[in-house]
Amino acid sequence: MISEGLAQAFLGAAILTMAATPFLMRAARRLALVGAAAPAGGGAPDLADHVLVVGYGVTGQAVARVLRETGLPFVAVDLVADAVEAGRREGMPVRFGDASRRAVLEEMAAEQARAAVVAVGDPAATRRIVSQLRQTNPTARILVRVRRVGEIEELERLGADEAIPSEFETSIELFVRLLTHLGVPRHVVRVQESLIRLDHYQALRGVGATPDLLAQARKLIMGGILETAQVMKGSLAAGKTLAELDLRRRTGATVLSVVRNEQPLPTPDGPMRLEAEDLVVLYGPHEAIDRALGVLEPRGTGDG
């Protein structure tokens, strides 16, 4: 019914498709995710002032969940099809793609992003992603998870604002919890935590403190400091006037300003009543600030 030439072409096509079927079946999920990741109409998604989460492993998932809970807009991307699929089942805006490619970043509206969190396991890929992100968006704040302190300098050169080494962050968390358990005031603990991170974790690397670091330490520990704290539901301060609280006498800290709904209120005075979620700008020595934070937190969470 058909010519010899057509029969040979038909046979060749059949053999080729049979040989390709196993590979296509393996790639089917990834190909489907690639198709789903492409925005409708070929343009960038309607995103602005959002956060990019690059890498949807354990760290990326944790960041994404916190962003969702706080209502901040974000979009995540990963090259692992199973991770992308799991994120979508959870209702997360996760897409499949290689964030080291400019086209993928453009699809995620990277040029309009407010910040980016890079948490991928491959150091070389991390460097490429940071470089492309900075070229695409000169103003976004880029935070990067790294495995070793030695990677920090190169990533900062490529455009990262902060590179956080996982090898030392666990040590810091243990140190913070130990100081808290030993009764060290929370604000002093936070200062100590900040000091550890100065000069790229030199204290944890066995490098002696430099004169500059010691000077910064003295500046942080001595004299008055500014601190912004939120009035939390269930705290002693919620619903009370500043006169009723009398923070200056009670804690030694001075209220400089109160911010409500992102608007600074007039100079705070006695009749002003604090509401939950107000931001209070405090001034005073460390111990006074620590006592004031106890008043602003829910009962039972602080030591004041």
N, C-alpha and C positions, 0 to 999 in steps of 0.2 A: 504493500500500500504506500510505502514511502521509499525514496531513493536511498542508495547505499550511503551517500554523503550525509544526508539528513539523519539516517539511522546512527551513524558514527557520532555526529554532533549531539544527538539525544543521549546516547550512551555515555559520552564524555561528561555532559551536564549532570546526568544522574550520579555518576561516580564522584564528581566534584561536590555536589550537594550532600551526598552521603558522608563524604570525608569531613565536610565542614560542620555537619550537624552537632557533634559532641562539643566543639569549640563554641558554637553559637549558643548552645544550651547553657554552657558555663557562663557565658557573657550576657545572657538574657537579662538577668536582674540589674546588672550594671548599665546596660544599654537603656533599660526602661527608666532607671533613675536619671540618666543623662537627659533623656527626653523630657522627663518631668521637671528637671531643674531649669530647662530653658524657659525664660519668661515669655508670656503670651505676646505676640506681636514683635518679638525680637528686641524689645527695649529693656531697660533696667527696671527692677521692681520699684514700686512707689514707696521708697524709704528715704528718710532724711534724719539726721541727728540721731542715728542709731548706733548700736554696737555690733561689731563683727566678731564672731567667735570662730576662730580657725582651728580646727581639730575637735572632733566630737568624741574624744575618749573620756576617761573618768573626770579629768579636770574640766574639759569643755562642757560636759554634761552638768557638772556641779555649777559652773558659771551660768549656763543657760537657765537652769532651774531658778537660781537666785534672781536673774534678770526678769524671768517671767513673773515670779512672785512679787517683785517690786514694780511691775508694770512698765519697765523700760523696754523700748523697741529694740529688737536684735534679729540677726539672721546668722545661722551657723553653716559651716561647710566642712566636708570630710571626704577623703578618698576611699574609705572603707564602706562598701555597700551595706553591710549588715548594720553598722552603726547608724547610717543615714536612715535605713528602714526602721530601726528601733526608735529613733528620735521622732520620725513621722507618726509612728503608732501612738507615741506619747503626746502628739499634737504640737510638736516643736517645729519651728520654721527652719528645717535642716535641708540642705541641698547637697547633691553629689558634685564634686569638682576638685580641681587642683588649684589652690589659692596662690600658687607661685606663678600662675598665668594671669596676665593683665586682663584678658577677656573675662575670666571668671570673677575677678574683683570688680570689674565694671558692671557685670550682671548683678552683683550684690550691692551696687551703689556705693562702693568704697570711697569714692571721692566726696560723698556727702556724709560719711560716717563721723561720729563724735569720738569713737575710741575703737580699739581692736585688742582682742586677747588672742595670742598665738600660743597654742598648746599642742604641738605635734612632736612626735618622738624622734624624728630624723634631724640632726643638727644642720646638715647641708640644706635640707628643705626649709628649715626654720630661717636660715640666713636669706634664702631666695625670697621667701614670703615677706620677711621684714623689709627687704630692699624694695620689692614691688609695691608693698603697702605705702612706704614712705614716698616713693615716686608718684604714686597715684593720689595720695592725700598728704600734703606737707604739714597739716595742722593737727591731724588726729593723734590722740595719745595712744601709743602702742606699748602694751604690756606683754612680756614674753616669759613663758616658763622654760627654764633651761635645766640641764642636769648637773652641770659643773660651773663653778665660778669662773673658770678660764674662758668660758664662752661669752661672758658679759661684755668685755671691751669691744670685741668685734661686732656684736649685735648693736651696741650703742653707736658705733661708727656707722653702721648701716641704717640707723634711724630709730632704733628702739628707745623709748623713754625710760622704761624700767625692765630689767631682766632679773627674774626671780629664780634663784637656784634651788631646786627641790632638795638637794643634798644637805642644805643648811636650814631650810625653813622648818623641817621637823625638829631640829635641835632648838631653834628659837621657840617653837610652840611648847616644847618640854620645859624650857627655861622659864617661860612666862607662866605656865601652870604651876611650876614649883614655887616661884616667888609669890604668886597669888595664894597658894596653900600655906605659905609661911607667914602670911599676914602683911606682906608689903603692900602699901596703898596702891590702888589700881593705876592712878596717874603716874606714879613713880615707875611702876612696871612698864607702862607704855613708853616712858622716856628711855628706860633701859633697852627696850625692844628697838627703839629708833636708833640708839647708839650702836647697837650690834650691826645694823644695816648700813651705817655710815662707812664710807671708804671700802665698799664691796666686801663686807663681812670679814674684815681683817682680824677682828677679835677671835673669830672661830677658825681662822686659818693659821693661828699661831704667829701672826705678824704683830710686832710691837706697835703700840699706839703712837701715832705721830703727834707732834706739837699741835697741828691744826685740829686733829681729832680731840685732843684734850681740851683745847680752847672751846670747841663746839659743845663738849660735854659740860664744861663749866657754865656756858651760856644757857644751856637747857635746864640745868639743875638749880642755878642760883637766880634769885630775883623773881619778880612777878612774870606770869605768863598769861597768854590769851587762850581760851578754850571755848569751843562751841559745842553745846549739848542740847539734846532734844528733851522736851518735857514729855514723859511717857505716861500712857494710861495706867491708872492704879498707883501713881507716885504720890508722894506727900504734896508736891507742888501743884498737881493738876487741879484746877478749879479754885486755887487760893490766890489772894492778892499778894503783891510783893511786900506790902506792909505786914500782912499776916505771917508770911514766911520769914521776913527779916533775915535774909541770907547773910548779910554782912555780919550781924551779931552771931547768928547760928553757926556759920561756917568760916567766916573770914574772907569770903569771896565777894566781889562786887559785880552787880549786873550792869553791863554797859549798854546793851541793846537787846531788843526782842524782835524776832522776825516771824511773821505769821503769813501763811499763803504766799511766801516768797517776797513779801513786802515788809521793809523795816518799819516798825511802829515808832511813834514819837518817843522822845526821851522817857524811859520807864520811870514811873514814880509809884508811890505807895498804893493808890487805888487800882492800879493796873492788875487785872486778873489773868493769870496764866491759863492757857488751854493746852490740852493734849496735842502734841505734834508741833507746838511752838518751838522755835530755836532760840536759845538764850546764849548770849555772848558774855562770858565770865572773865574776870581778871583777878589774879591773886597768886599767892605762893602755891606750890604743888599740893601741900597737905590741905589747904583751903579748897582748892579746886576738887580734890578727891572727895571731901566732905560734901561739897555742893552737888557733885554728880550723884551721890547717894540720895539726896533729896529729890532729884529729878527722875530717878529710876523707880520702877515699881517696888513696892515694899517686899523685902525678902531677897532682892537681887544684889543689893549693895551692902556696905558695911557701916553706912551712916544712917 
